[in-house]
């Protein structure tokens, strides 16, 4: 069962919907259509300067792209600045981390060499036996 539509909050909602949503949208649409009509009349009349209006249209088309590019440039500059500040902090800790990783790399190399050495020795013995058999 839907709620009654005569309570004060519903009435306030209806009033706000018109004053805060529908009227601004309708006025914006009317203004937008009026600009289109006036631009069309000024452009396509007998003495209208099509080249000038084409340039104006291009400006309006390029303007949002330029603003977006400016925002991206500002973000990029902020990232570069923050990375510059971060690089001032990182070197001592990165040197310690790098030294630790090199130690681990040495341990891993020695461990893998020890694991692989018996297999390489068996392959070397096999190849020596194969050479000795072939030369007979």
C-alpha positions as CSV (number, residue, x, y, z in Angstrom):
1,X,0.0,0.0,0.0
2,X,1.6,3.3,-1.1
3,X,2.1,6.0,1.6
4,X,-0.4,8.9,1.6
5,X,0.6,11.8,-0.5
6,X,-0.8,14.6,1.7
7,X,1.9,14.6,4.4
8,X,4.2,17.6,4.7
9,X,7.4,15.9,3.7
10,X,5.9,14.7,0.5
11,X,4.6,18.1,-0.3
12,X,8.0,19.6,0.4
13,X,9.6,17.0,-1.8
14,X,7.2,17.8,-4.7
15,X,8.0,21.5,-4.3
16,X,11.7,21.0,-4.2
17,X,11.6,18.6,-7.2
18,X,10.2,21.4,-9.3
19,X,12.3,24.3,-7.9
20,X,15.6,22.4,-7.7
21,X,15.5,19.9,-10.5
22,X,12.9,20.4,-13.2
23,X,12.9,24.2,-13.6
24,X,16.8,24.4,-13.8
25,X,16.9,21.6,-16.4
26,X,14.1,23.1,-18.5
27,X,15.7,26.6,-18.4
28,X,19.1,25.1,-19.4
29,X,17.5,23.2,-22.3
30,X,15.6,26.4,-23.4
31,X,18.8,28.5,-23.3
32,X,20.8,25.8,-25.1
33,X,18.1,25.6,-27.9
34,X,18.0,29.4,-28.1
35,X,21.8,29.6,-28.5
36,X,21.6,26.9,-31.3
37,X,18.8,28.8,-33.1
38,X,20.6,32.2,-32.8
39,X,23.9,30.8,-34.0
40,X,22.2,29.1,-36.9
41,X,20.4,32.3,-37.9
42,X,23.6,34.4,-37.6
43,X,25.6,31.8,-39.5
44,X,23.4,30.9,-42.4
45,X,21.9,34.2,-43.3
46,X,23.0,35.8,-46.5
47,X,25.7,37.9,-44.8
48,X,26.8,35.3,-42.2
49,X,30.4,34.6,-41.8
50,X,30.7,30.8,-41.9
51,X,34.4,30.8,-41.4
52,X,34.3,32.8,-38.2
53,X,31.6,30.6,-36.8
54,X,33.5,27.5,-37.7
55,X,36.5,28.9,-35.8
56,X,34.3,29.7,-32.8
57,X,32.9,26.2,-32.9
58,X,36.4,24.7,-33.0
59,X,37.4,26.8,-30.0
60,X,34.4,25.4,-28.1
61,X,35.2,21.9,-29.1
62,X,38.9,22.2,-28.2
63,X,38.3,24.0,-24.9
64,X,37.2,20.9,-22.8
65,X,40.1,18.9,-24.2
66,X,42.5,21.6,-23.2
67,X,41.1,21.8,-19.7
68,X,41.3,18.0,-19.3
69,X,44.9,18.1,-20.5
70,X,45.7,20.9,-18.1
71,X,44.3,18.8,-15.2
72,X,46.3,15.8,-16.3
73,X,49.4,18.1,-16.5
74,X,48.8,19.3,-12.9
75,X,48.4,15.7,-11.7
76,X,51.6,14.7,-13.6
77,X,53.5,17.7,-12.0
78,X,52.3,16.6,-8.6
79,X,53.4,13.0,-9.1
80,X,56.8,14.2,-10.3
81,X,57.2,16.5,-7.2
82,X,56.1,13.7,-4.8
83,X,58.5,11.2,-6.4
84,X,61.3,13.8,-6.1
85,X,60.5,14.1,-2.4
86,X,60.3,10.3,-2.1
87,X,63.7,9.8,-3.8
88,X,65.3,11.9,-1.1
89,X,64.0,9.5,1.5
90,X,64.5,6.2,-0.3
91,X,68.3,5.8,-1.0
92,X,69.5,4.7,2.5
93,X,66.7,2.1,2.7
94,X,67.0,1.0,-0.9
95,X,70.8,0.4,-0.4
96,X,70.0,-1.8,2.7
97,X,67.3,-3.7,0.8
98,X,69.6,-4.1,-2.2
99,X,72.4,-5.5,-0.1
100,X,70.0,-7.9,1.6
101,X,68.7,-9.1,-1.9
102,X,72.3,-9.6,-3.1
103,X,73.1,-11.7,0.0
104,X,70.0,-13.9,-0.7
105,X,71.0,-14.1,-4.4
106,X,74.5,-15.4,-3.3
107,X,72.9,-18.0,-1.0
108,X,70.5,-19.2,-3.7
109,X,73.3,-19.4,-6.3
110,X,75.5,-21.5,-4.0
111,X,72.5,-23.7,-3.2
112,X,71.5,-24.3,-6.8
113,X,75.2,-24.9,-7.7
114,X,75.4,-27.6,-5.0
115,X,72.1,-29.2,-6.2
116,X,73.1,-29.2,-9.9
117,X,76.8,-30.3,-9.4
118,X,76.0,-34.0,-9.1
119,X,73.9,-34.0,-12.2
120,X,76.6,-32.1,-14.1
121,X,79.2,-34.6,-12.9
122,X,77.1,-37.5,-14.1
123,X,76.7,-35.9,-17.5
124,X,80.4,-35.2,-17.7
125,X,81.2,-38.9,-16.9
126,X,78.6,-40.0,-19.4
127,X,80.1,-37.9,-22.2
128,X,83.6,-39.1,-21.3
129,X,82.5,-42.7,-21.5
130,X,80.6,-42.0,-24.8
131,X,83.8,-40.5,-26.3
132,X,85.9,-43.4,-25.1
133,X,83.5,-45.9,-26.6
134,X,83.3,-44.0,-29.9
135,X,87.1,-43.8,-30.4
136,X,87.5,-47.6,-30.1
